[in-house]
Amino acid sequence: MNFANLPLWGIGAGLAVLAGTLFLLQMLRVRHRQLEVPTTMFWKEAVEESRARVLRQRFRHPWAYLLLLSIATLLWFAVAGLQSSASDKQEYLLVLDGSVGMSHPGRFETATKRLLQDADNLPATHREVWWSGAQTVLLLAKGEHPLLLRERLKALQPDKAAAAVEQRLLQMAHGVDRDRFLQIRLYGDAPLHDAAMEQMPKNFEVLRCTPLAPAQSGNRGFLSGGIHASTSGQWDRIDLMVEVFGTDETPAILSSGTQLDVAAISQKTAAGKRWHFPDILARGQVLDLRITPADAYPADDAILVALPQRRPMQVLLSDSLQSTFAPLVMADSALVMATDAAELVVRRQGETLGAGLPALEISSASNSTHAFEITDSGNGAPEQLLQTMHAQLGFNEIDALALAQQLQQPISLGVEFGDSRKVQVWDQLLDSKGAFASSRSFPLFMGRALRWLGNRHPYAPFALTGRPLTFSNGSWTTPTKGVAVTAGLPLRPSEAGLYLGEQGNDVAANAFDPRASLGLAAVADVPTGETLQASTMPLWSWMVLLVLVLLSIEWVLFHKGRIP
């Protein structure tokens, strides 16, 4: 047994006060006084005036005292909220899905109605109610009345954020008492995959307590989006790619509220169409893509894409390398000779020109182990960096065998991590009559190397809420003007909108739920939780009923003269 409203010491103190008070009342007796009256007409009035309450020397009527004490004790236990402890090891966690998938017409209302019904029918001391949207918030703590939940739900609507119920449950699994059985009741359409459910402890039971959303007929929207380098080779332009379903109409592209007139190429896919918009000028703007008119599920009718800032990078050249690299710089639209603030430098190993800048250094075989050596800022796995650089800088286009035969020594590629980016190349490879400098791969490699050195701020033009970026950053300004500190880890956007990076690499986060968009949410994944019925009458109600029975017994005994 336990008490919901009062602590144990309060219960004991109350019982002591009740028992003592009733004992003192039992020690009182009626003492009569003799009065002389002139006539019997005043006899009744005299009897009433002669009554008085005084303390006796001995205790009388123990059975009457026990009956009154029992009635008072039962009433006191009812006030204290006495309840059974049979379910002490059974707890309930009610989770309301507040993700973007719940913005389908009627879905959120259905889930909240079922949640309120179950919250009313569960013991308050053994249940909590949580909200899982852009943030995870406690809606109703243990012991709080369900009326508070009704008030708090009035201000809530589904967030523009991906479902995060799985992550929340996996986090909870590490801090829950394994001796207590926890039933998790989910209200909404957030997916629960088998791989995640297998990681739950044995004392977790996960139930889905609302019927899954049926397929939405006539829905159309975006499925994905992104950018890549322009196929025309122009540095300051990018190609935009988006995939849509349910419509053949070309998506509208807006920049600062103005619609862009951009050529588009479409290609059919398994789900719909992929649209290709080539050669869009990249000046750090945010593009707003829309499908019009909006349908009944507007969450997937628009997306944001943040473009990088693509201006020519200023290159500082060493005087000794002007003849070799000046023509390359002038021929590349991504590069320009430095006039004020250089962004990268080309120098010989040992020179101090452009100290601290990303550098392309020309070294000698006697001072460098590898013919090509790449240093990247940050940290990570060297093997992964080697694979990335091999593809990104075009090493697959270099005839390493011919170079090795010409130089009579092995040609190798080395990678490491350091404070700033650097690319080192043997000076023997720059011989104008050599196999490398005279090949078509030479300007390709040098151009890619310089672009890689100058483009040192990573960006994600199209991000999804709930999924981490592929790079980290110190801090971000959130769409609601807050600060998201990542502690060196990649940002995981929690809500849709524009995140401003401290390095200028803004990220446009979009909330997508393909299950809700394509009508796939009707696939059952965990057992169904039945609607909870009203629990049996609580103990305090039985106590009040027993008090009424005892009062009836006391009334009968009093009228029969068995008790005073």
C-alpha positions in Angstrom: 0.0 0.0 0.0 1.1 3.6 -0.5 -0.4 7.1 -0.3 -0.8 9.5 -3.2 -1.6 12.8 -1.3 0.2 12.7 2.0 3.6 11.4 3.2 3.8 8.5 5.7 4.8 10.7 8.6 1.7 12.9 7.9 -0.5 9.9 7.9 0.8 8.8 11.3 0.5 12.3 12.8 -3.1 12.6 11.6 -4.1 9.3 13.1 -2.5 10.2 16.4 -4.5 13.5 16.5 -7.7 11.7 15.6 -7.3 9.0 18.2 -6.4 11.5 20.9 -9.3 13.8 20.1 -11.8 11.0 20.2 -10.3 9.7 23.4 -10.8 13.1 25.1 -14.3 13.3 23.9 -15.0 9.8 25.4 -13.7 11.0 28.7 -16.4 13.7 28.9 -19.6 13.0 30.8 -22.9 14.8 31.5 -23.1 16.1 35.1 -26.5 17.1 36.4 -27.4 20.0 38.7 -30.4 20.2 41.0 -32.7 23.1 40.3 -36.0 24.1 42.0 -38.7 25.3 39.7 -42.0 27.0 40.8 -44.1 25.1 38.3 -43.8 22.1 36.0 -44.3 24.4 33.0 -40.5 25.3 33.2 -39.4 21.7 33.8 -38.1 21.0 30.3 -36.2 24.3 30.1 -34.5 23.6 33.5 -33.4 20.2 32.3 -31.6 21.7 29.3 -29.9 24.4 31.4 -28.6 21.8 33.9 -26.6 19.8 31.3 -22.8 20.2 31.4 -19.8 18.4 29.9 -17.0 17.5 32.4 -14.1 15.1 32.4 -14.6 11.7 34.0 -12.0 9.7 36.0 -12.4 6.5 33.9 -12.9 5.6 30.3 -16.4 4.4 29.2 -17.9 2.9 26.1 -14.8 1.3 24.4 -16.9 -0.2 21.6 -18.4 3.2 20.7 -14.9 4.6 20.7 -13.6 1.9 18.4 -16.5 2.5 16.0 -15.8 6.2 15.8 -12.1 5.7 15.5 -12.6 3.3 12.6 -14.8 5.8 10.8 -12.3 8.6 11.3 -9.4 6.4 10.2 -11.1 5.4 7.0 -12.0 9.0 6.2 -8.4 10.0 6.9 -7.0 7.2 4.6 -9.4 8.4 1.9 -8.1 12.0 2.2 -4.5 10.6 2.0 -5.2 8.8 -1.2 -4.5 5.2 -0.1 -3.9 2.9 -3.1 -2.8 -0.6 -3.8 0.9 -1.3 -4.4 0.3 -4.4 -6.5 1.3 -2.4 -9.6 4.4 -0.8 -8.2 6.6 -2.5 -10.8 4.3 -1.6 -13.7 4.9 1.8 -15.3 3.5 3.4 -18.4 5.2 5.8 -20.8 2.7 7.6 -23.1 4.4 9.2 -26.2 2.6 11.6 -28.5 4.1 11.8 -32.0 4.5 15.4 -32.9 6.4 15.0 -36.2 5.5 16.3 -39.6 3.7 13.1 -40.6 1.0 13.9 -38.0 -0.1 17.0 -40.0 -2.3 15.0 -42.2 -5.9 16.1 -41.7 -7.4 14.6 -38.6 -4.3 12.5 -37.6 -3.2 14.7 -34.7 -6.8 15.1 -33.3 -7.3 11.3 -33.3 -4.0 10.7 -31.5 -4.6 13.3 -28.8 -8.2 12.1 -28.1 -6.9 8.5 -27.6 -4.0 9.8 -25.5 -6.3 11.7 -23.1 -8.6 8.7 -22.7 -5.7 6.4 -21.7 -4.1 9.1 -19.4 -7.4 9.3 -17.5 -7.6 5.5 -17.0 -4.0 4.9 -15.8 -2.8 5.4 -12.2 -1.3 8.9 -12.0 1.7 7.7 -9.9 2.8 5.2 -12.6 2.5 7.1 -15.9 4.2 9.9 -17.7 3.3 11.6 -20.9 5.9 12.8 -23.4 5.8 14.9 -26.6 8.2 13.9 -29.4 8.4 16.6 -32.1 11.3 18.9 -32.9 12.1 18.7 -29.2 11.3 16.0 -26.6 9.1 17.6 -23.8 7.5 16.1 -20.7 3.8 16.9 -20.9 2.5 15.2 -17.8 4.7 14.1 -14.9 3.9 11.3 -12.5 1.1 12.3 -10.0 -0.2 15.2 -12.1 -3.9 15.4 -12.9 -4.9 14.7 -16.5 -6.7 18.1 -16.6 -3.2 19.7 -16.9 -2.5 17.5 -20.0 -5.7 18.8 -21.7 -4.6 22.4 -21.1 -1.1 21.8 -22.4 -2.2 20.0 -25.5 -4.3 23.0 -26.6 -1.2 25.0 -27.6 0.5 22.1 -29.5 0.5 21.3 -33.2 2.7 18.9 -35.2 6.2 20.3 -35.8 8.0 20.5 -39.1 10.4 17.8 -38.0 11.1 14.2 -38.8 9.9 11.5 -36.4 12.4 10.9 -33.5 10.5 8.5 -31.3 13.0 5.7 -32.0 16.0 7.8 -30.9 14.2 8.9 -27.8 13.3 5.3 -26.8 16.9 4.1 -27.5 18.2 6.8 -25.2 15.8 5.9 -22.5 16.8 2.3 -22.7 20.2 3.1 -21.1 18.8 4.8 -18.0 15.7 2.8 -17.0 15.5 0.5 -14.0 15.6 -3.1 -15.4 13.5 -4.4 -12.5 10.5 -2.3 -13.4 8.3 -3.3 -16.3 7.7 -0.3 -18.7 4.9 -0.3 -21.2 5.5 2.3 -23.9 2.3 3.4 -25.6 2.8 5.4 -28.9 0.1 7.7 -30.2 1.0 8.6 -33.9 2.6 7.3 -37.0 6.3 7.5 -36.1 8.1 4.5 -37.6 9.5 1.8 -35.2 11.9 -0.4 -37.1 12.7 -4.0 -36.2 16.4 -3.2 -35.8 15.6 -0.5 -33.1 13.0 -2.7 -31.3 15.6 -5.5 -31.0 17.8 -3.2 -29.0 15.1 -2.5 -26.4 15.5 -4.2 -23.0 13.3 -7.1 -22.1 11.4 -5.1 -19.6 10.2 -2.7 -22.4 6.9 -3.4 -24.2 6.1 -1.1 -27.1 2.6 -0.7 -28.3 1.1 1.5 -31.1 -2.2 2.8 -29.7 -3.6 4.6 -32.7 -4.6 3.1 -36.1 -1.9 3.9 -38.7 -2.6 6.5 -41.3 -4.2 5.1 -44.5 -2.8 5.9 -47.9 -3.5 9.5 -48.9 -5.0 9.6 -52.4 -4.1 12.5 -54.6 -1.1 13.6 -52.5 1.9 15.1 -54.3 5.1 16.6 -53.1 8.9 16.5 -52.9 10.9 13.4 -52.0 14.5 14.7 -52.2 16.7 17.5 -53.4 20.3 18.5 -53.7 23.0 20.2 -55.9 26.2 19.2 -57.6 28.9 20.9 -59.7 27.7 22.3 -62.9 28.1 20.0 -65.9 29.2 23.0 -67.9 32.3 23.3 -65.7 31.5 26.9 -64.6 32.7 27.4 -61.0 30.2 30.0 -60.0 27.2 27.9 -61.1 25.6 24.7 -59.8 23.1 22.1 -61.1 20.0 21.6 -58.9 18.3 18.2 -58.7 14.9 17.5 -57.1 12.6 14.4 -57.1 8.8 14.8 -57.0 5.9 12.5 -57.1 2.2 12.7 -57.9 2.5 15.5 -60.5 4.0 16.2 -63.9 4.2 20.0 -63.3 7.6 21.7 -63.1 8.3 22.9 -59.5 8.5 26.7 -59.1 11.9 28.1 -57.9 11.8 31.3 -55.9 14.8 33.3 -54.7 14.0 36.2 -52.2 10.4 36.0 -53.3 11.1 36.3 -57.0 10.4 33.3 -59.3 13.4 32.2 -61.4 13.1 31.4 -65.0 15.3 28.3 -65.3 15.5 25.6 -67.9 14.5 22.2 -66.6 15.0 18.6 -67.8 12.9 15.8 -66.4 13.4 12.1 -66.0 11.0 9.4 -64.8 11.8 7.5 -61.6 10.2 4.6 -59.8 8.4 7.1 -57.5 7.8 10.0 -59.8 10.0 12.4 -61.7 13.5 13.8 -61.2 13.9 17.4 -62.3 17.4 18.8 -63.3 17.9 22.6 -63.3 21.3 23.4 -64.8 23.7 26.4 -64.4 22.1 28.2 -61.5 24.2 31.1 -60.2 25.6 30.3 -56.8 25.8 33.4 -54.6 24.9 31.9 -51.2 21.2 32.4 -51.7 18.4 30.2 -50.4 16.1 28.7 -53.0 12.5 28.0 -52.2 11.0 25.3 -54.4 7.2 24.8 -54.4 4.5 22.6 -55.9 1.3 24.5 -56.5 -1.4 24.5 -55.7 -1.0 23.0 -52.2 -2.9 19.8 -51.3 -4.4 18.5 -48.1 -0.9 17.5 -46.8 1.2 20.7 -47.4 4.2 19.4 -45.4 5.9 18.0 -48.6 4.8 20.7 -51.0 7.8 22.9 -50.5 11.6 22.6 -49.8 14.5 24.9 -49.2 17.9 24.5 -50.8 20.9 26.6 -49.6 23.5 27.4 -52.3 27.2 27.9 -51.6 29.0 31.2 -52.1 30.8 30.6 -55.4 33.1 33.6 -56.2 36.5 33.3 -57.9 39.2 32.5 -55.3 42.3 34.7 -55.1 45.5 32.8 -55.6 48.9 34.0 -54.4 51.7 32.7 -56.6 55.4 32.5 -55.8 57.6 34.3 -58.3 59.5 31.1 -59.1 56.3 29.4 -60.2 54.7 32.2 -62.2 55.5 30.7 -65.6 54.0 27.3 -64.7 50.9 28.3 -62.8 49.8 31.7 -64.0 48.3 30.2 -67.3 46.4 27.6 -65.2 45.0 30.3 -62.9 43.9 32.5 -65.7 42.3 29.7 -67.6 40.2 28.5 -64.6 37.0 30.4 -63.9 37.2 29.4 -60.2 40.6 31.2 -59.8 41.9 34.7 -60.1 45.3 36.3 -59.3 45.4 37.7 -55.8 45.0 41.5 -55.6 44.2 42.0 -51.9 43.1 39.2 -49.6 44.6 35.9 -50.9 42.7 32.7 -50.1 45.3 30.2 -51.1 49.0 30.1 -52.1 51.2 28.2 -54.6 54.8 28.1 -53.4 57.9 26.0 -53.1 58.5 23.9 -50.0 60.3 26.0 -47.4 59.0 29.3 -48.6 57.1 31.5 -46.1 54.9 33.2 -48.7 51.2 33.1 -47.6 52.0 31.5 -44.2 48.8 30.1 -42.7 46.9 29.8 -46.0 45.9 26.6 -47.7 48.9 25.8 -49.9 50.0 23.9 -53.0 53.6 23.2 -52.4 56.2 22.0 -54.8 58.6 19.7 -53.0 61.5 17.5 -54.0 61.8 13.7 -53.9 64.6 13.9 -51.3 62.3 15.8 -48.8 59.0 14.0 -49.5 58.2 10.3 -49.2 55.3 10.5 -51.6 55.0 12.0 -55.1 51.6 13.4 -54.1 50.9 14.2 -50.4 47.6 15.5 -49.2 47.1 17.1 -45.8 43.5 17.9 -44.6 42.4 19.9 -41.7 40.4 18.2 -38.9 40.5 14.5 -38.1 39.2 11.2 -39.2 40.3 7.9 -40.8 43.2 8.2 -43.2 41.9 5.4 -45.3 38.6 7.2 -45.8 40.5 10.4 -46.7 42.7 8.5 -49.2 39.6 7.2 -51.0 38.0 10.6 -51.1 41.0 12.4 -52.4 41.8 9.7 -55.0 38.4 10.3 -56.6 38.0 14.0 -55.9 41.4 15.2 -57.3 41.4 12.9 -60.3 44.2 10.6 -59.5 42.4 7.9 -61.5 43.3 10.0 -64.6 47.0 10.0 -63.9 49.2 7.3 -65.6 51.3 6.4 -62.5 53.1 3.6 -64.3 54.4 5.9 -67.0 55.6 8.4 -64.4 57.3 5.7 -62.4 59.2 4.5 -65.5 60.2 8.1 -66.4 61.5 8.9 -62.9 62.8 5.4 -62.1 61.1 5.4 -58.7 57.6 4.5 -57.3 54.8 7.0 -57.6 52.7 7.0 -54.4 50.0 9.0 -52.7 50.1 9.9 -49.0 47.5 11.5 -46.8 47.5 12.9 -43.3 45.6 15.4 -41.1 47.0 18.7 -40.0 46.1 22.3 -39.0 45.3 23.4 -42.6 44.9 22.0 -46.0 48.0 21.3 -48.1 48.9 19.5 -51.4 52.5 18.6 -52.0 53.8 17.6 -55.5 57.3 16.6 -56.5 59.0 19.3 -58.6 60.2 16.5 -61.0 56.6 16.2 -62.2 56.5 19.8 -63.4 59.2 19.2 -66.1 57.5 20.6 -69.3 58.9 17.6 -71.2 57.8 15.1 -68.6 55.0 12.6 -68.9 52.8 14.4 -66.3 53.2 18.1 -67.2 52.5 17.4 -70.9 49.5 15.1 -70.2 45.8 16.1 -70.2 45.6 15.0 -66.6 48.1 17.8 -65.4 45.7 20.8 -65.7 42.8 18.7 -64.5 44.7 17.7 -61.3 46.1 21.1 -60.6 42.7 22.8 -61.1 41.0 20.3 -58.8 43.7 20.6 -56.2 43.4 24.4 -56.1 39.6 24.3 -55.9 39.8 21.8 -53.1 42.3 24.0 -51.2 40.2 27.1 -51.5 36.8 25.5 -50.9 37.6 24.6 -47.3 34.2 25.3 -45.8 31.9 22.2 -46.2 28.2 22.7 -46.7 25.0 20.8 -47.0 22.6 22.4 -49.5 19.8 20.0 -48.6 19.5 18.5 -45.1 16.8 16.4 -43.5 15.6 16.9 -39.9 16.6 14.2 -37.6 19.7 13.2 -39.7 23.2 14.4 -38.8 25.3 16.3 -41.4 28.4 14.8 -42.8 30.6 17.5 -41.3 30.8 19.3 -37.9 30.8 22.9 -37.0 31.2 24.8 -33.7 27.8 26.3 -33.4 24.7 27.1 -35.5 21.9 29.7 -35.3 18.6 27.8 -35.5 15.6 28.8 -37.5 14.0 30.2 -34.3 17.2 32.4 -33.7 18.5 30.1 -31.0 21.9 28.6 -30.8 22.6 24.9 -31.4 25.9 23.9 -29.9 27.1 20.6 -31.3 30.2 20.2 -29.1 32.3 19.3 -32.1 29.8 16.7 -33.5 27.9 17.1 -36.7 24.7 19.1 -36.5 21.4 17.1 -36.4 18.7 19.6 -37.4 15.6 19.2 -35.2 13.3 21.5 -37.1 12.8 22.6 -40.6 14.3 26.0 -41.7 17.6 27.7 -42.3 20.5 27.0 -39.9 23.3 29.7 -40.1 26.8 28.3 -39.7 29.5 30.4 -38.1 31.7 29.7 -41.2 29.1 31.0 -43.6 28.1 27.5 -44.7 24.3 27.8 -44.2 22.2 24.6 -44.1 18.6 24.4 -45.2 16.8 21.7 -43.2 13.7 20.1 -44.5 11.2 17.8 -42.8 10.3 14.8 -44.8 8.4 11.7 -43.9 8.3 9.5 -47.0 6.0 7.0 -45.3 3.4 9.7 -44.8 3.9 11.3 -48.2 3.6 8.0 -50.1 1.0 6.4 -47.9 3.3 3.7 -46.5 2.5 4.4 -42.8 -0.2 1.7 -42.8 2.4 -1.0 -42.5 2.2 -2.5 -39.0 5.5 -2.7 -37.2 4.7 -3.3 -33.4 1.8 -4.8 -31.6 -1.4 -2.8 -31.3 -2.3 -1.3 -27.9 -6.0 -1.6 -27.0 -7.9 1.4 -25.6 -7.6 1.4 -21.8 -10.9 1.1 -20.0 -11.7 2.9 -16.8 -9.8 1.3 -13.9 -11.6 -0.3 -11.0 -12.9 1.9 -8.2 -10.0 3.2 -6.2 -9.5 2.2 -2.6 -10.5 5.6 -1.2 -13.9 5.2 -2.9 -14.4 1.9 -1.1 -13.4 3.5 2.1 -16.0 6.2 1.8 -18.6 3.6 1.0 -17.5 1.6 4.1 -17.8 4.8 6.2 -21.4 5.2 5.1 -22.0 1.5 6.1 -20.5 2.1 9.6 -22.5 5.3 10.1 -25.6 3.3 9.3 -24.6 0.7 11.9 -23.9 3.4 14.5 -27.3 4.9 13.9 -29.1 1.6 14.4 -27.1 0.8 17.6 -27.7 4.3 19.0 -31.5 4.0 18.5 -31.5 0.6 20.2 -29.6 2.0 23.1 -26.5 -0.2 22.6 -24.2 2.9 22.4 -24.6 6.3 24.0 
